[in-house]
Amino acid sequence: MTTTSVSKGCFVFKPSAKKKKKTLSLEDHFTNGCEGADNSEIRFKLCQDLWHKIRADTEVLQDELNRKILDSLLDFTRKCSSTRQHSDWASQMRASEIPTAALVLGVNVPDHDMTFQSLSELLQQSVTPHVASVQAKECGALKHLMKRVLERLMDTVVTVDDEEEEETEQTSTQLHKSVHCSLSTLCDWYNAKTMKSKTGTPGKKRSSPVRDDPQQPPVVIIFKDLEAFNPKVLQDFILICSRYVERLPLMFIFGIATSPSTIQHMLPHSVSSLLCIELFQSLSCTQHLATVIDKLILTPQFPFKLNGKVMQVLMSIFLYHDFSVRNFIKGVQLALLEHFHSQPLSVLCCKKKEALLNVMQLSHHDLESIRHLLSFRRYVEKQEPQEQLNLFRDDTHLKEVCQKLIKDLRKYHKNYYPVLRCLHTLTSSLPRYPLGKQVRELHLICLEKNVWENEDYQTAMKLLKMLAKDELIASLQRCVEILQPVKSKKMKKALVELEELLAKFKQLDTVAAETLPCVEDCITSPVKNLQKKTDLFQLQKTLLEMNESRRAKKLSPFEVLRNEALEFIDGLVKSHLSPPESQTLNEVCYYSSSATVRRHLNATPRTSIQAALSSPYYYLQNESLKTEDGTVSNAAPDICIAYKLHLECGRLINLYDWLEAYATVVSAAEGNNPDSDNVRKVEEVKHARFIQAVSELEFLGFIKSTKQKTDHVARLTWGGC
Amino acid sequence: MAALLQHAGYEEERLLRVAQQMPCREVQAGMLLSLMGQPQQYSYPSIFIYGHRASGKSHVMHVLLKELELPHATVSCVECVSVALLFEQVLLSFFGCDAASLLPRSPSLSDFVRIYRQQCSQSPAKQTRYIVMEKAELLRDTDANLLPALLRLQELVEDNVTIILLSEIVWDKFRPNTGCFEPLLLHFPDYSKGELQQILSQDRHPSYTAEFYSSYINILLGVFYSVCRDLRELRHLAALNFSKFCEPLAEGKVKETDTHKLWRNIEPHLKKAMQTVYLREVSSLQWEQMQQMEEKESGALRGLSAHTHVELPYYSKFLLIAAYLASYNPARTDKRFFLKHHGKIKKTNFLKKNEKTSNHLLGPKPFPLDRLLAIFYSVVDNRVAPTASIFSQISSLVTLQLLTQVSHDDQLDAPKYKCAVSMDFICAISRTVNFDIVKYLYDFL
């Protein structure tokens, strides 16, 4: 770029607005490099719709889950602000304490943001407009904390009451003018505010949401992550606040990730005695996840499904790594996006009507890919030869068959989930949980293979055969409740049968009363015989006989009925819980690339760097770099050679030896005889390349300079694993 | 009583009012008054008052200055995150906000002195001005010149001004090594039992007689005086337990004068409160609920320290276990615990002299990241890829204060950590993953 300036210097060129690159829309990103680009727009739309629905649903769900604890917190704040105005003796004695809610949220810190978000919204709606939430990372020192609190409090006011915007702007400019902000500023501001609302026209105030006490709404400060705060800062802040508590109705909410005893670790008695702490415990994250899975995964409502392996990856990330429900949902989002992006047939992954329409619009190319699907080929093999030919030749016929198959898949899903839940209610109360405690575990088993071939299923069935009557009836009753809302034909039929069974169980009670004496009879009669014989051998014999007879004894009517019920359940399982892989066209709905999900969500940066350095062919795809296992071609990039050589050294590496070795390898690559004279002396260029390679290694964290020995560097990694 | 508080410069009845508001501090107040002299007289430049927490230092100063209507500025040093704030508050309360706004952005001490002089030439002091600095021990952490300058502020600004420093620490710990102007020292001794009784009896419940409340305080002090002499804590306890004390009275079982029966009734509750004195395990509101519920179901509400269980992800548990092992085992013993064929190493031969004392008594030792991961990979039962989330779990354990980072923040330079959890905690954690940690601890070999 040129300037008109005569003198030398630095000039700033701001990019002109026109030249700014047009930012690509989401859709462009989606279509770029997407498989089967012709229907990518439809897929993008479907994907977006589905995601919006999933997100909205989970948000509603989370709000519901948090409702209880948020409600109790709101009650607490209301109670505190109301007792403040009472003048009875007890509350007078407590007046110097700052009411504090210790909110224990669990270690899944990424999820907390949402909770606090809705908490502060609720507080602002129903209790007080003055809410400020602070995070540890923005409050390194006391003055930063103070500044944040003041800014947030005054800013929230700006957003809440529009008519007072001018006024607050004035105060905030004043605040900025006098940089040092103190709580007394806040006090004055608060007084001005409450005075104003007292004298202000009541009609105006009505428009703002209902408040318990418009005169003295409390000032709530939320500490999102208590553990991360510097204890000194927090102590000082509380000390200062307690000086103003008479003038300013302050209230704290501590977000705690570990356990409430952290408060005692962080605050000495002199500080904690200024607080009046009350404990609130939130729902555990595993319960949270169970509900999310229940509403999101185990439902035929969403056409998009995850296969067993992907579920397994997502679950293990949750259980082993972060406990974060938000990340789980992000994982689902990633799978969703990948599915629609990489699978051209995902156009059919939508509501029934749309899917049927989309089938009719499939191109020849798409139909070909359907013919190549594994599940479809399996289906074809089962057909008559004539039908097979038709399916391969006739596109319109294939379309019709596809419509039928899509309907079948939907029916399968409609029946799968209720039956899964029924089986779970029956087995979840068994000792040692052969089929898992949570329904998601059973779901994973079912996704993998035929559940009835599973050994655990057999043991579960055996255990069920020993179930007492009332327990069995109770679980069957619950199954009835599960089946009731289901609208599929088969499930309705199953429901009727189950209800009949239950009725029989109940009849049993009345029948049993009549048959009871006879049963007693046949048990007591041999015992009577027993008394007559005194011979030991005879006794043994009769006892054995008795045992035999009991085993062969006719089953009681309850046992017969129980077996019948269990056979019925077994039949349901066998007809509806077959794994989705066995269903034709399952590839349309099921996302199966677990490796992609794992690579994206649980990245292994170190392994990839090491893979790149030890086998550059893997990334560069240059034929000349292809080598045997464990060796590096001497034509590889400098850094790879340097890395390979450094693996052979101990903890301290002599730089000169390293250089020599490097030079030998590189000159061999150039075809020079390593022994010839001109190689002896290391060329300057090679020297420079070596130094660059070494500093790159240092940048990547493999070595560092050390003062222990001159001309040496220290290795930072142990072994080359 | 009032006789002690006599001074020529002040009205009789005001002094009387002052005396009423500060029981048991007449001697100190009288001393202060005589130091302060009459309002228009020059006072001693700086006075240093020290005494334990809740011995009435701030209260006495506040009442004296307020009731006698003397010009003063009270500043808490905790609040003054910067000196600017301190200067501003002083100027504000002496000369109004115009003067305070004259201060430049980050004022130095000389700015303050200049503005003070400028202002006081416009409105010279008719009475002695007082600057009260609470929690003065924090002044030691500010600029080195601040404390000496404040001590002789009278000279610097040439005004009738006196600095009063309040602190819980003796003056010897303040004295800068360059030396400074020595303030007058005044000690506030702790209250005796009788004095505590007298003070506590003052905040009586309006619906009961003074004698009744005072007998309650008497009982309370009889139980708690041996463990707790902090006025504030005692007041808190008195407020907590009073409703329980009155219960038989409200039910009409006993009369106010029947102290013996009342004592029998309240004693078990006070004993219980004794266990949690100073701890503030539950909030006072909850305490009251607890006492009401007691008859029905006790133990429904638990204190803060009762909740120690922490749910952690699976690998975080193992990382924490590995960190604990690395912190409490000597590094040389790792081979013995984590290699399959370590050969036999007897504990006695193997020990160095200083290792003979229990590592648990010495506390956790720092360990490098590499060692943590090496132990982690050998204790966790299946193969774990070194993914990014394993590393982020380490740092989230640090933010949760279960680990602490010892060395500086440079990640490249082999960071060092310490494990910050207790033995009980780690035992509970390892039980949930079926890991017998005691078998791996060198101290319990």
Interface residues (C-beta under 8 A of the other chain):
Chain A: W89 A90 M93 R94 E97 P99 T100 A102 V104 G106 V107 V109 A136 A141 L142 K143 M146 S178 V179 H180 S182 L183 S184 D225 E227 A228 D236 L239 I240 R243 A257 T258 S259 P260 S261 T262 I263 Q264 H265 H269 S270 S272 S273 L275 C276 I277 E278 L279 Q281 S284 C285 T286 I317 F318 L319 Y320 H321 D322 F323 N602 A603 T604 P605 R606 T607 G701 K704 L716 W718
Chain B: R53 S76 V78 E79 V81 S82 A84 L85 E88 Q89 S101 R105 S106 D203 H205 P206 S207 R232 E233 R235 H236 A238 A239 F242 S243 Y278 L279 R280 V282 S283 S284 L285 Q286 E288 L304 S305 H307 T308 H309 V310 E311 L312 P313 Y314 Y315 S316 D370 A374 A385 P386 T387 A388 S389 I390 Q393 S396 T399 L400 Q401 L402 Q411 L412 D413 A414
